[in-house]
Amino acid sequence: VDGAALVRAALSHEIELRGAPHVLAFGKVAFPMLDGLLAVTGGAPKSGLVVAPATKFPAELHLPPGVEALVADHPEPSARSVAAGKRARAFVSALGPEDHL
C-alpha cells in the first residue's frame, strides 16, 4: 500500500483544506501518510502525532515542528502501545471545535 499516494489522491480530490490541519496517523503506513499530507499542503501541520511499529520508522526521522512520533508494537500490543493510545486520546481531547484533524 502506498500511503503517501493514497493521501495525496484523497486530499487532491475530496477535501478542501482550510489552513493547516492537526494530524493523527496510525499504523504501518503512518509515515508515508504524513508525507502525502505534507506534499499536498506544502507546509507543516499545526500539530501531529504519528504512531507506528518500530520496524516502520524511517532510518532518519525528519518530522515537522510540532509533530511527535511514538512506537506502538504490532501485532502484539505492549506497554508502548498503551502509552501511544493514551497519548492519542490526549492529543484529540486537546483539540477544539474549530480545529481540523
N, C-alpha and C positions, 0 to 999 in steps of 0.2 A: 504494500500500500504506500503510495506517495502522498504522505500527509500534507506536504507543502503545496503540491499541485491541487489537491482537493480543496484546501482552504482558499488558495488563490482563486480557483474557479467559483467557489461559493460566494466569496466576497465580491468578486467582479460582476456577478450576475444577479444575485439575490438580495443583497443587503446594502443599504446606503449607510456608510459610517458617518456619524456626526461627531467630529472631534476624536481625540484619542480614547480608545476603549481601555477597560481593565481586562486582563487576560487570565484565564484559568485553563491550563492544558494538562491532561492526564494521559498516561499510557505509553505504550511502546513508540508511538509516533508523536509524542508531545513536543519534542524539539523541532521536528520538521513542521508541525502545525504552527508553532511560533514563527518559524522562518517564513512560512506562507503569509501569515498576517503582516509581518514586517515588510515583505515585498509589496503588498498591496497598499499599506498605509504610508510607507516611506518614512515612518518615524516610530519612535518608541511609544509603547502604551503608557497610560498613566501609572499603572502598576501591574504586576503579574505574578503568577505562581505556576511553575512548571513542575509536574510530578511524574517521574519515570523510573523504571528499573535501572539499577546502576549500570547494567550492560548496555543501556541505550543512551547514556550520557555521552556527549561529544568528547573527543580526545582533548580538545581545547574548548573550554566553556567561555563563551563571549555572550553575556546577557546584557540587554539594555538596562539603563539605570532604572531602579525600582522593580526589577523582576528578580525573583528568587527561584532557586531550583532545589527540590528535595528528592531524595531517593525513597521509593516505596517498592518493597520486594514483590516479585511475581514469579511463579503463580501462587506461592505460599505467602500469605501476609505475615508481617513481623511487627516488632515494636516500631520500626521505621515507617511502616505502612500506617499504623495507628497515628503516629505523630504527624504524618503528612495529611491524613484525613482530618485531624483536629485543626491543623494549620489552614487547610482549605475551607473548613467551616468558618473559622475566624475571619479569613480573607473575605468570603462572601458576606458574612454578617456585618462587616465594616462598610460595605457599600451602601450608598444612599439611593433614594428613588430616582434621582437624576443621573446616576452613573450607568454606564453601558458596559456590560460584561460580554 
